[in-house]
Amino acid sequence: MTDGELPLGALLVRPEERQRAIAVQAEAAREKFTEQTALLDGLGSRWLDINHRVTNSAAPEYCLVTSK
């Protein structure tokens, strides 16, 4: 074995370690995605509430959406 070469056992272990590291990163990404989705859902709900309040309290001539 020359400098920089890994023994066969190390070569076999490294893909498993890399796979575990990727799985941990994937789980962290899923958690972050879930957090961001919840945040966006909350912002969307808040926007709808504000829009509803503004639309219902504005003078009819200033409303962009009118009901018939």
Number of C-alpha atoms within 10 A of each C-alpha: 6 5 5 6 9 11 9 8 8 10 11 11 10 11 11 11 11 11 11 12 12 12 12 12 12 12 12 12 12 12 12 12 12 12 12 12 12 12 12 12 12 12 12 12 12 12 12 12 12 12 12 11 11 12 16 11 10 11 9 12 8 9 13 8 9 9 5 3
